[in-house]
Amino acid sequence: MIDYNKLQNGSDIRGIAIAIPGGKPVDLNYDSVRNIGSAFAIMASNRLAKPVSELRIAIGRDSRLSGEQLAGWLAHGITEVGANAFDGGMASTPAMFMCCVNELKFDAGIMVTASHLPMERNGMKFFLPSGGLEKSDVSELLILAAKGDFPAAAAGQLHTIDIMTPYVNGLRQKILDQLGCCDTDKPLDGFHIVVDAGNGAGGFFAERLLLPLGADISGSRYLEPDGHFPNHQPNPENAEAMESICEAVQLNGADFGIIFDTDVDRAGAVLPNGDGGIIALDRNRLIAMMTAILTRQYGRITVVTDSITSTGLSDFIASLDCSHHRFKRGYRNVINEAKRLMAEGEPAIFAMETSGHGALNENYFLDDGAYIIVKLLIELVRARRNGSSLENLIALLDEPAESAEARLNVLLDDTAAYTAEVLKAVEAYFDGLPGFTIVRPNYEGVRVNADGSHGNGWFLIRRSLHDPIMPCNLESNYEGGLKLLANALLDALAQFDKLDLSPLRRLS
């Protein structure tokens, strides 16, 4: 029997789709996936107050080996309860939401993806015209799927549909409009831009968007979809993946480099620095760059990020007369917090997690890696027109001298109470301790600033969203400061024998 509850991963579904030697049992099988398709059709009918027989539900997938099969099983479930399924083939996650609001006007969309996870895994993301399903919605969906008791109905129809062309056309039009171009112009003529799609679904960006707009895309890498992911993990946070796009920029003398995750809801970028080196636009740098661009467009804004962004980023945002609002890890947490602040009158038009998930109010608060890159490309062209360069926008961003993450395993089955005690003890230890200041308000874990004699930086210890781990992020503004920060945190944690402190000790 499948435990449907274990398929939930926040606002997504994730599971095992392919059996591998020594791996976990497959739980995304025909029965579970078909039931999920049926349950989503029923849920969409209820949410939209529309008869099931009138529903049009689109299904897309990334390059994973199991994607086509899972998409077919979802279609079976959708049509069995009387709704109409539309197979969109290879697509990106953002395109599967946009097909609900652009000229295609689908009632709902499902993206079959597990982002950057290993090849044997897969999953699903669900969209209505109002946005993606929330965590509570997915819980409700899985309860309905587990029951498997669906009303009998005349079978719906299965069709095919081109999801990507309207989506790509929308991105293209955004570039043309913002740069004051007509449909026949090629505003990227003269730019050499390389893309690393990591054998995911992002190859379209080079071939269907950049090339027709005039860019030289020679030297682009791994544009061909391949669910074995033979070259590197398709993940802008992965060191090997970032090394790959950096190498592609340097080898080809490119003006700009772009890297996507598997389903294109996250992105990173690379710029040459003029001295033969490169500037990686990821994590804090990407947030800083986007803030600088958006400030030119909107004036003062509030930037919502996850909890592990740097002090240097906060100072940079403040230098632009903007506000920095750190919140919890998890892209949906960050986006929903921005929406909440907007409802209260804050100009929180931009939310971004250091993982590369970025969302804008101007784009339905959809985390869309391709849209973020479009914003950067527009500014890249403007900078050249003005005799400037894109990297000048973040020239004042201070970088830490040292940074690290130590992931401390919790050696217990039930971690909730224990990790709560850890956080309570850390806060009590540093509260009032000379040289240290606890950051308040703080929405996740315990964040502590340290003065010059104790590391001249900060650390954050928190609970993982999904795993029995307590991640610790540390940054120092001088060489050797990281060791002081690690030692201070080790002293605070010494009493907790069910916490594996070895990753932190390696920093001390």
N, C-alpha and C positions, 0 to 999 in steps of 0.2 A: 504494500500500500504506500502511496506517495503522501508524504507529510507536506501539504500545500503551504503551511505556515513557513516552512523552511525555505520556500522559494522566494520569499520577500526579502528585498534588499533596499530598505528605505522606500522610495517612490518607484522603484523598478522591480522587475522579477529577474532573478539570476538562478541558474542551475547547471547541472551536468547534462550535456546533450550527446556526448560521444564517450563510449567506454574505452579507457586506455589501461594498459597493464599497471596494476597497483593503484589505480585511481578509484574514486568514489563511484557508487552506483549511479546509473543514469536516472534522473528524475524528471527531465523534460522529454517525456515519451509521447506516443500518439494520444493516449487517453488524457494525460494531464494538459497537454497543449491544446487539444481539441476542446476540452472543458473550459479552459481559460478563454479561448476564442468565443465560445457560446456565452460565457458569463459576461464578457465585455460587451457583446452585442445587446444583451438584456440590460446591462447597466446603462449603456449609451441611450437606449430607448427610453429608460426611465428618466435619465438626466435631461434629455432633450425634449421630453414629452412628445415623442414621435413614434408612430407604429414601427415595430421591428421590420416589417416587410418593406418599409420605405427607406431604411437606413442604407447608406453607402459608406463602407468602411475600407480604407486603403491599408495595404500591408507592404512594408518595405523591409529591406535587410541589408546588412553590411556583407563583408566578404567571408564571413566564417563558413567553415565547411558544412556545418549543419543548418545554415540559414535558409536555404531553399526548402529543405524538408520541413522545418518548423513553420515557415510561412505557409506551406501547403496544409499542414495540420490545423493551423489557425483558421485558414479559409474554410476547411471542413466544418469546424465548430461554428463559425459565423453563419454559413449558409444552412446548416442543419436547423437552426432556430428561425430561419426565414429571412435573415438579413442578406444584403448583397455585398460580396467581397471583391476587391479590386487588387490584383497583384501588381505592385509597382516595381518589382525586381530590385536590382541594386540601387540603393538610395542612401541618403544621410539622415541622421536623426532630425536635424532642424527642418529638412524638407518634408518630413512626415507630419510635423505640426503645421508648416506653412500650407500644405495642401488642404488644410481645414479652413484657412482664411483667405487664400488667394483665389484666382479665378476657378480653380477646380472645385472648391466649396464642398469638400467631403464632410460627412457628419462626424467622422472619427478617423484616427490613424493609429497604426501599431508599427513600431520599429523593432525588428528582431536584431538584437545586439547585446553584447556583454562588454562593450567598450574595449579596453586594452587587456582584458583577462586572457588566460591561456586558451589555446585553440579548442580544448574539449568542452569549454564552458559556453553558454549562450544565455540569452534572456530576452526581455521585452520591455519597451517603454510605450506608454499609452497616452493618446492625445484626444481632446475634444476641442471645439473652437474656442472655448474659454481658457485652454491651456493644458498642461500635462497633469495627469492624475497625481494627487498628493499621497503621502504615506497611508493615511487613513482610508483613502479610496482603494488603494491596492489591497489593503487588509480586507475590505468589504468584497472586493473582486475575488480574492482567493477563497473566502468563505463560501461564496456562491459557486465557484468552480468545484470546490471539494464536495459539495452536496450533489452536484451533477444532475439535479432534477429540473430539467428544462421543459417548457411547454412544447407540445407537438405543434409543428407548423409545416406548411408547404415550403419546400426547399427554396432558398434564395439562389441568385445567379452568381457565377464566378466570371469575372472579366479581367483583362489586363489594362494597365494605364501607364502613361508616361508621367511620373512624378517629378523627375529632375528638371525637365526643360523649363516649366514655369518658374521653378525655384532659381535656376541659373539665370534666367532672363531678369528676374527681380534683382539679383545681385548686380548684374551688368548695368541695369538701368540706374541703380543707385550710384554707381561709379560715374556714369555719363552725366547724370543730373547734377551731382555735387561738383563736378569739374567743368560744368557749363559746356558740355559737348553734345553734338547731335549723334544720331544713330550710326552714321557712317564713320565717325571719328575713331581714331585708335590712340587714346590717351596714354597707353603704356608703351608706345613705340619708342625705342631707344633705351628701354629698361631690360636688363637681363635678370630674370626672376626664376629661381629654382624651387621646386616643390618636392618634399619627401612625404609621400602618402603612406609609407610603411606597409604597402600591400593591403591597405584597408580600402574604404570607399571614397577616399578623397582625391583620387586621381583626376576626377572631372574638373577640379578647380584649375589645373594647369591647362588641360586640353580644351575645355569647353568655355572657360572664362578668360584666362590670361592670354592665351594664344590669339583668339579672335580680336582682343583689344590691343594687339600689337606687340605684346611682350615676347622676348626671346626666352623660351623655356628649356633650351638645351642644357643638359646636365641634370635635369630633374631625375629623381630616383624613386623606384619602387611604386610607380603609378598603377601597375597592373594588380588587380585584386587577387589575393592568394591567401586563403584561410589558414595555411600552414605558417604564415608570417615568417618566412625563411631568412629575412635579413636583419630585422631587429623588432623589438616590441613597438607597436604603433602607439606611442605614448609620449607627449611632450615633456613629461616629468622624468622619463627614463634617460639616464646618462648616455647610454649607447645611442639612443635615438637622436639626442641633441648633438652628439659628436658627429653623427652621420650628416645632418643638415649643415652643421658648421663646416665640415669637410667639403661638402658639395659647393658651398658658397666660395670657399677659398680656392678650390681646384678650378672652378669655372670663372673666377673673377666676377661673380654675380653682384648685382646691386642690392639684392634682397633674397632671403630664404624663408620658406614657409614649411612648417611641419604640422600634421594633423594627427589626431588619434583615429581609431578605427572607424568610428561613426561620425566624425567631423563636428562633434559638439564642443571639442576643445582644440586649441591651436597654440603654437608658439612661433616665433620668428627670429631671424638672424640678420644683422647688418654688418657690413665691413666697416672697420673703424678708421680706414685711411692709412694705417701703418702696417698693413699685412695681417692684422688680427681681425677678430670679430667681436661683436656685441650680441650676446644672446638675449633676446627679448622674451623672457619667461618669468614666472613668479612675480617678485616685486617690481622688476623692470617693466614688465608688460602692463601691470596695473598703473605704474607711474606714467608710462607713455600714453595709455588710454585716457588717464585723468587730464594730462596736458592737452590732448586733442579735444576732449569734450569741454574743457574750460574755455577754449577758444570759441566753441560753438554756443555754449549755454551760460557762460559766466560761472559764478560760484555754485558748486554742487556738493553733495554729500556722497562720499565713496564708501560703499559697504564691502567689506572683505571678510575673509575667514580670520581665525584667531592667531595664525602664525606669521602674519606679515610683520615686517621689520620696523624698528624705530626710525630708520632712515626714510622709509616710505611715508610714515606719518609726518615727519618733518617736511618732506617734499610736498605732500598734499597741502599742508598748512602754508607753505611758501606761495602756493597758488591761490591763497585765500579761500581754500576749500576745507571741508570737514572730513575726517576719517572716522568711520564707525566700524570697529572690529566686532565680529559676531562669531558664531559657532562654525566649525568645519561642516562640510556638506553643502554642495552647490545649491540644493533646494532651500536649505536654511538661509543661506546668504541672499538668495533671490527673494524669498518671502519676507525677510527682514527689510529689504529695500522697498518692497511693496507696502509694508506696514508703515514705514516712515513716510512714504509718499502720501499715503492716506491721511497722515497727521500734518501734512503741509511741508515736510522736508523735501528739498530738491534731490532726493536720493535716486537719481536717474540711472545710476551705474552700479552694478554689483559684480564682483569677480572674486573667485577663489584662486589661491596660488596654484592649484592643479591645472589652471587654464580655462576653467569654466567661466565665461564672461557673458553678462546679459545687460541689455539696455532697454529702458522704458520705450525708446523710439522703435524698438523691434519686438514688442509684445513681451518684454522681459524673457525672451527665449535665449537659452544658452547655446549660442551658435558660433562655433569657431570660425567658419567661413565669413560670417558677418563682421566679426572682430577684425579679421585680416583685411576685409574690404575697407574698413575705417582707416587702417594703417596705410593701405595702398593709396587711398585718396590723399592723405597727408604727405605721403612720399612724393607724389606728383607735384603737389603744391609747393613742397620744400624746394624741389629742383627748379620749378618755375621762378621762385623767389631767390634763387642763388644760395639757398641754405641747405641743410641736411636734417634728416629725421632725428638723428641721435642728439642734435642740439636741444631737443625738447626735454631731455632728461639729463642734461649736463650737470645739473645741481643735485642730482640724487646721490646721497651718501651711501656707500656700500660698506657692509661690515668687513672687518679684517678676517674674521673667522666665523664660521657657522657650522652647525651639525645638528643631526637628529638622532637621538638614542631611543630605541623602541624597547621598552621594558616588559617582558612577558610576565603575566600574572599567573602564578602556578596553582590555580584553583579552578574548579568547575564553575562555581558561582562567584562572579567577581564584583557584583554591584556594591555590596556592603563594604567589602575590603577596599576597593578603590576609592569609595567615598571617604573612608577613614584616612587613606593616604593623603588625599587632597586637604582634608581638615587639618592633618598634622603638619603638612607643608606650610599652609597658611599661618598656623599658630607659631611655627618655628621662625618664620621670617617677619612676622608682624612686630614691628618695633625694633628689629635687630639692626644695629648700626651698620650703615653702608648699603642697606637694602630697602626697597620701597615696593610694597604690594600695589599692583595696578588695579584701581577700582574706578568705575565699574568694569567688570570683566564677565563675559557671558559663558566662558568655557574654561574649566580647569583653574589653575592658579598661575598668574603671570607676575614675575618679580623683576624689577629693575635693579641693577647693581652699579655702584659708583666706581670711580677710577681705580681705587685700591682693591676692589673686589671683582674686577673683570670688565668694568666699563661696558656693560651691555645688558642683556636680559635673558631670562629663560621662561618657558611655559611648560608645565606638566599638565596633562589632561587624560581623559579616558577616550579610547578609540570608539568610533561610532559603531563598529561591527565586530571587533576582535577582542580577545582577552589580553589586551596590550595597553600600556600607558606610554604614549609617545612623549618625549621630552625634546623640545626645540630650544637651541641655545645660540646666541650671537654675541660676539664681542667686537669692540671697535679697535682693539690692538692685538698684535701677535702675543700669544701666551695667555690671553684673557679667558679663553674658553676653558682652560684647565682650572682656573680659579672658580669659574661658574659651576663646572661639573663637581668640583670638590665640595662647594657649598651645598649643592643639592644632595650629594651623597650623604653629607652629615645629617641632613633633614630626613633622609630615608633609611637611615641605618637600622632602625628598629623593625623594618618590615621584611621578614624572612621569606615571605611568599612572593616577593618581587625580585625578579632576576635583574640585578644591578650591573651585570658584567658589561653591557653596552655603554653604560655611563662611566664605569671605571676605566674603560679604554680611552676615554677622553681626558681622564684626570692625570 
